[in-house]
Amino acid sequence: MDPIAHINYKKDSTLAMLWAAQERGWHLYYMEQHDLFLDQGVAHATAAPLEVFHDPDNWFALGSSQVIDLAELDVILMRKDPPFDNEYVYSTYILEDAERRGTLIVNRCQSLRDCNEKIFATSFPQCCPPVLVSANAEQLKAFHQRYQDVIFKPLDGMGGTSIFRVKPDDPNINVILEILTDFGRQTIMAQKFLPEIRNGDKRILMINGEPLPYCLARLPSSGETRGNLAAGGKGRPQPLSERDLWIANEIGPSLQDKGLIFVGLDVIGDYLTEINVTSPTCIREIDDEYNLDIGGKLMDGIAKALGNEK
């Protein structure tokens, strides 16, 4: 995970997972990305025993670090936040050695590499708004001409960074596309703008291909078109709609096939916009509203995947 000392105690989803695992008597080890390494092709890490507490002033304690063979662990949760860059890919290569030797990696390494969070969603066109993935400025401008009001965004961003809404007759479209595509060298995504964003960008959490019955609608702040909490949006927990459930059920079997145990779907109005496979969040906000234990449900799902469901 990212440095545990710097997480947001009130909101961090990984902390909720750690609490749930510890409550089951599981032994925790803490690693950051730079702690992983291959020695003669065998995956190791410099890891520290970890305890976690329900204390906003003291939420963790680390023991003495030691080098361990990663295959000695039953399960490893890969909770490094994007960007999904070469270092992230290298980490999946290291973890994959432990995976081959029997350790459960959440989520599966191959699927982390294969399932770009923007492009993976386009595998389900029946769920998506009109969308184009291209580096070609003429194609992107033609998409804009067709739909008039569109969103342009990079394929590797998170938290709403570098997302542009381009309305009809926007004089800045050329420079926006130059910046985002690096003059045609970088592939980006165009989506038809969905005015339903005013009612929130819904985060639907999936465990072993099954949706939780509640989601978090992330409402844009005044003057914004992005609902991301990192971009100033506010969260509103709410039940799933019939359309939300239909989308989740359309996607669930593929998630199971790909070993994507914990996933966050992003839905605006009636349309799927992204499938988050790296480090989905929003556990705490939904837990707090509905008195759930999503971290516990995830640990139950992991236990089932390990074959030792209690």
Backbone torsions as a table, in degrees:
resi	resn	phi	psi	omega
1	MET	NA	173.6	171.6
2	ASP	-72.3	166.7	-173.7
3	PRO	-52.6	121.5	-174.8
4	ILE	-68.1	-25.1	179.7
5	ALA	-68.6	-18.5	-173.6
6	HIS	-108.5	8.3	-180.0
7	ILE	-74.2	164.0	174.6
8	ASN	-88.6	106.6	-173.7
9	TYR	-55.3	-38.6	-174.0
10	LYS	-74.3	-20.9	-169.8
11	LYS	-126.1	-9.7	-167.6
12	ASP	-71.4	124.8	-179.1
13	SER	-74.0	-35.8	179.5
14	THR	-62.4	-36.8	177.2
15	LEU	-62.2	-39.5	176.8
16	ALA	-61.3	-38.0	177.4
17	MET	-66.2	-41.6	179.9
18	LEU	-64.0	-43.9	176.4
19	TRP	-56.4	-46.9	-175.9
20	ALA	-64.4	-41.5	179.5
21	ALA	-65.6	-43.4	-179.8
22	GLN	-63.9	-39.0	179.7
23	GLU	-63.3	-21.9	176.8
24	ARG	-88.1	3.1	179.6
25	GLY	82.5	11.7	179.1
26	TRP	-77.9	144.1	179.3
27	HIS	-87.3	129.1	-175.0
28	LEU	-102.3	140.2	171.5
29	TYR	-127.7	140.5	-174.3
30	TYR	-110.6	131.3	176.8
31	MET	-139.3	145.8	166.4
32	GLU	-104.3	169.4	-173.1
33	GLN	-57.6	-40.5	-176.2
34	HIS	-73.3	-6.7	178.9
35	ASP	-82.9	-12.8	-178.4
36	LEU	-81.2	142.6	173.5
37	PHE	-159.0	158.1	173.7
38	LEU	-104.9	130.5	175.8
39	ASP	-122.3	110.6	-174.5
40	GLN	54.8	39.2	176.9
41	GLY	80.3	3.4	-177.9
42	VAL	-106.6	130.0	-175.5
43	ALA	-75.6	127.3	176.7
44	HIS	-132.4	172.3	171.7
45	ALA	-155.2	151.1	166.5
46	THR	-85.9	109.4	-170.9
47	ALA	-124.9	151.2	179.0
48	ALA	-122.3	134.6	171.5
49	PRO	-56.9	142.1	-172.4
50	LEU	-130.0	135.2	167.8
51	GLU	-119.6	145.9	178.8
52	VAL	-126.0	151.7	-174.0
53	PHE	-135.4	154.8	174.4
54	HIS	-89.5	67.4	-175.3
55	ASP	-143.2	112.1	-176.8
56	PRO	-63.8	-16.2	178.7
57	ASP	-99.2	-11.5	-176.6
58	ASN	-158.1	79.9	-171.8
59	TRP	-97.2	-1.4	178.7
60	PHE	-156.1	158.6	173.0
61	ALA	-143.5	133.3	-179.5
62	LEU	-107.7	139.2	172.6
63	GLY	-86.7	-167.5	-178.9
64	SER	-73.4	132.6	180.0
65	SER	-68.8	148.1	177.4
66	GLN	-149.2	154.5	175.9
67	VAL	-84.2	127.4	179.1
68	ILE	-126.8	151.6	169.1
69	ASP	-77.1	121.3	-174.4
70	LEU	-62.6	-23.6	178.6
71	ALA	-72.1	-8.3	174.3
72	GLU	-74.7	-16.5	-179.5
73	LEU	-87.6	144.6	176.5
74	ASP	-73.7	-39.6	-175.8
75	VAL	-147.6	143.5	174.3
76	ILE	-125.9	124.5	173.4
77	LEU	-93.5	119.7	177.4
78	MET	-88.5	101.1	-173.8
79	ARG	-121.6	33.4	175.2
80	LYS	-80.6	123.9	180.0
81	ASP	-65.3	152.6	170.7
82	PRO	-58.6	166.1	20.4
83	PRO	-76.3	148.4	176.3
84	PHE	-84.6	85.1	-175.0
85	ASP	-110.0	-170.6	-179.0
86	ASN	-60.5	-36.2	179.0
87	GLU	-63.2	-37.8	176.7
88	TYR	-63.2	-44.4	179.2
89	VAL	-61.0	-43.2	179.4
90	TYR	-60.8	-38.3	177.9
91	SER	-62.0	-39.6	178.7
92	THR	-66.7	-32.9	176.3
93	TYR	-62.8	-42.6	179.4
94	ILE	-65.3	-48.4	-179.2
95	LEU	-62.9	-29.3	-177.4
96	GLU	-65.1	-29.0	175.8
97	ASP	-64.0	-43.6	176.5
98	ALA	-63.8	-36.7	179.0
99	GLU	-62.5	-43.9	179.2
100	ARG	-61.8	-29.2	-177.6
101	ARG	-95.9	14.1	168.2
102	GLY	112.3	-7.2	178.6
103	THR	-78.9	136.3	175.3
104	LEU	-81.0	121.3	176.2
105	ILE	-103.9	126.5	179.4
106	VAL	-112.9	105.9	5.4
107	ASN	-96.9	166.3	-176.9
108	ARG	-51.9	135.5	-173.7
109	CYS	-59.7	-48.1	-179.0
110	GLN	-58.1	-39.9	-178.3
111	SER	-72.5	-32.7	174.0
112	LEU	-60.0	-37.6	179.8
113	ARG	-76.6	-38.3	-173.8
114	ASP	-77.0	-32.5	-166.3
115	CYS	-102.1	74.5	172.6
116	ASN	-55.6	135.6	-168.1
117	GLU	-66.0	-27.5	175.4
118	LYS	-85.2	-50.4	-173.3
119	ILE	-70.3	-35.4	-179.7
120	PHE	-55.8	-36.6	179.9
121	ALA	-60.9	-31.0	-177.6
122	THR	-71.7	-7.9	173.6
123	SER	-69.6	-9.6	-178.6
124	PHE	-124.0	66.6	-173.9
125	PRO	-60.4	-25.3	178.8
126	GLN	-67.1	-15.4	-178.3
127	CYS	-104.0	-13.6	-167.7
128	CYS	-101.9	157.4	168.3
129	PRO	-74.4	171.7	172.4
130	PRO	-53.5	133.0	-172.7
131	VAL	-148.2	146.9	177.2
132	LEU	-135.9	135.3	173.7
133	VAL	-116.8	117.5	-173.6
134	SER	-165.3	159.6	170.0
135	ALA	-108.2	-1.4	-173.4
136	ASN	-87.2	117.2	-175.8
137	ALA	-62.0	-37.3	-179.4
138	GLU	-66.3	-41.1	176.9
139	GLN	-63.7	-41.7	-179.2
140	LEU	-67.0	-39.0	178.0
141	LYS	-69.6	-34.1	177.0
142	ALA	-66.2	-37.6	175.5
143	PHE	-61.3	-43.8	178.2
144	HIS	-63.1	-41.8	178.4
145	GLN	-61.5	-36.5	-178.0
146	ARG	-71.1	-42.9	-173.1
147	TYR	-105.4	-8.6	170.8
148	GLN	70.5	-50.1	-176.6
149	ASP	-121.1	107.9	-172.0
150	VAL	-135.0	163.3	173.1
151	ILE	-108.7	130.7	170.9
152	PHE	-111.7	133.8	-179.2
153	LYS	-151.6	152.7	176.5
154	PRO	-71.6	163.0	-178.3
155	LEU	-89.2	-8.3	-173.7
156	ASP	-122.8	16.7	-177.6
157	GLY	-89.8	172.2	174.0
158	MET	-148.6	160.8	175.3
159	GLY	67.4	17.7	178.0
160	GLY	82.9	12.1	-177.7
161	THR	-71.3	140.4	174.0
162	SER	59.2	31.9	174.8
163	ILE	-96.6	128.1	-177.9
164	PHE	-118.8	132.9	167.9
165	ARG	-97.8	127.1	-179.0
166	VAL	-119.2	112.9	-178.4
167	LYS	-86.8	172.5	177.9
168	PRO	-56.8	140.7	176.4
169	ASP	60.6	25.4	176.8
170	ASP	-69.1	121.2	-176.4
171	PRO	-72.9	-9.0	-175.3
172	ASN	-97.2	6.5	-173.5
173	ILE	-60.2	-38.6	-178.1
174	ASN	-64.2	-46.5	-178.0
175	VAL	-69.7	-34.9	176.9
176	ILE	-60.9	-45.1	-179.7
177	LEU	-70.3	-35.0	175.7
178	GLU	-60.5	-43.8	-178.6
179	ILE	-67.4	-49.9	-174.8
180	LEU	-68.3	-39.0	-177.4
181	THR	-93.1	-1.9	-175.9
182	ASP	52.4	51.9	179.3
183	PHE	57.1	44.3	174.3
184	GLY	88.1	5.7	-178.6
185	ARG	-98.5	-6.6	-175.3
186	GLN	-127.5	125.6	179.5
187	THR	-78.4	136.6	-179.3
188	ILE	-132.0	-179.1	178.5
189	MET	-119.4	140.8	170.4
190	ALA	-118.3	133.3	176.5
191	GLN	-129.5	143.3	170.9
192	LYS	-59.9	132.4	179.1
193	PHE	-64.5	136.1	-179.5
194	LEU	-110.4	106.6	-179.0
195	PRO	-61.9	-15.6	178.0
196	GLU	-65.7	-5.7	175.6
197	ILE	-57.5	-25.1	178.8
198	ARG	-61.3	-23.6	177.5
199	ASN	-94.6	5.1	173.1
200	GLY	111.7	147.6	170.0
201	ASP	-93.7	105.4	-170.4
202	LYS	-81.6	129.7	173.2
203	ARG	-101.1	113.8	178.8
204	ILE	-105.6	122.2	-177.7
205	LEU	-93.7	135.5	-177.8
206	MET	-120.7	131.8	175.9
207	ILE	-122.2	119.7	-177.4
208	ASN	51.3	40.5	175.5
209	GLY	81.4	1.9	-178.7
210	GLU	-111.9	134.4	-179.4
211	PRO	-81.0	145.6	166.3
212	LEU	-72.0	152.5	-173.6
213	PRO	-75.5	-7.0	-178.8
214	TYR	-126.8	153.7	178.0
215	CYS	-131.8	176.0	174.2
216	LEU	-116.0	114.6	174.2
217	ALA	-85.6	119.6	-177.6
218	ARG	-99.2	109.6	-171.8
219	LEU	-90.2	130.1	179.5
220	PRO	-63.5	147.4	172.9
221	SER	-74.4	168.7	-176.8
222	SER	-57.0	129.7	178.6
223	GLY	82.3	2.6	-178.1
224	GLU	-106.1	154.8	171.1
225	THR	-112.0	-0.2	-179.4
226	ARG	-105.4	130.5	179.0
227	GLY	-91.7	-6.2	-176.3
228	ASN	-52.5	135.1	178.6
229	LEU	-60.9	-34.9	179.2
230	ALA	-67.4	-18.2	178.9
231	ALA	-101.6	16.3	176.3
232	GLY	97.4	4.2	178.4
233	GLY	-69.7	160.9	178.2
234	LYS	-116.3	140.8	-175.9
235	GLY	-90.4	138.5	175.3
236	ARG	-130.8	103.2	176.5
237	PRO	-64.4	142.9	-179.5
238	GLN	-160.0	159.2	177.2
239	PRO	-68.0	156.6	174.0
240	LEU	-71.1	144.6	172.8
241	SER	-84.2	171.4	176.7
242	GLU	-60.9	-38.7	178.8
243	ARG	-67.1	-40.9	176.6
244	ASP	-56.5	-46.4	-179.1
245	LEU	-64.0	-38.7	178.7
246	TRP	-62.7	-45.8	178.4
247	ILE	-60.4	-46.6	-179.5
248	ALA	-59.7	-40.5	-179.4
249	ASN	-72.4	-28.9	174.6
250	GLU	-65.6	-35.9	-172.5
251	ILE	-93.2	-28.2	-172.6
252	GLY	-51.2	-48.9	-178.7
253	PRO	-59.0	-36.9	178.6
254	SER	-66.2	-38.8	177.9
255	LEU	-61.3	-42.9	178.9
256	GLN	-63.0	-44.3	-179.2
257	ASP	-61.1	-32.8	-174.8
258	LYS	-93.1	3.7	-179.5
259	GLY	68.4	29.1	178.5
260	LEU	-94.4	88.6	-170.9
261	ILE	-74.1	-39.0	-178.6
262	PHE	-126.9	117.9	-171.5
263	VAL	-140.2	148.2	173.3
264	GLY	-117.6	120.9	175.2
265	LEU	-90.3	138.4	173.6
266	ASP	-106.6	123.5	-176.5
267	VAL	-130.0	127.9	174.0
268	ILE	-114.0	121.5	-175.8
269	GLY	60.6	-117.8	-179.1
270	ASP	-105.3	15.6	-169.7
271	TYR	-129.1	136.2	172.9
272	LEU	-73.7	132.0	178.6
273	THR	-116.3	-30.7	179.3
274	GLU	-151.1	158.7	172.3
275	ILE	-126.8	107.0	-175.2
276	ASN	-87.4	117.1	-176.2
277	VAL	-114.9	-12.2	-174.1
278	THR	-81.9	-65.0	-179.7
279	SER	-146.2	70.2	-179.2
280	PRO	-57.7	144.7	-178.0
281	THR	-122.9	-165.9	177.4
282	CYS	87.1	9.1	176.3
283	ILE	-58.1	-49.3	-168.5
284	ARG	-66.4	-40.4	-178.0
285	GLU	-64.1	-40.9	179.3
286	ILE	-71.7	-42.2	176.0
287	ASP	-54.1	-48.6	-174.3
288	ASP	-63.6	-37.3	-177.0
289	GLU	-74.4	-38.7	-171.5
290	TYR	-114.6	10.2	177.8
291	ASN	55.0	46.2	179.3
292	LEU	-96.7	177.6	173.6
293	ASP	-137.4	72.9	-175.6
294	ILE	-64.9	-37.8	175.7
295	GLY	-58.2	-40.9	177.6
296	GLY	-64.7	-40.6	177.4
297	LYS	-63.4	-37.2	176.9
298	LEU	-65.7	-42.9	178.4
299	MET	-62.9	-36.5	175.8
300	ASP	-63.1	-40.2	177.5
301	GLY	-65.3	-37.9	177.3
302	ILE	-66.9	-43.1	177.6
303	ALA	-59.5	-39.7	177.9
304	LYS	-64.0	-42.1	178.7
305	ALA	-65.1	-31.3	177.7
306	LEU	-77.1	-13.4	-179.9
307	GLY	83.4	16.8	179.3
308	ASN	-126.8	42.8	179.0
309	GLU	-61.5	130.5	179.8
310	LYS	-86.2	NA	NA
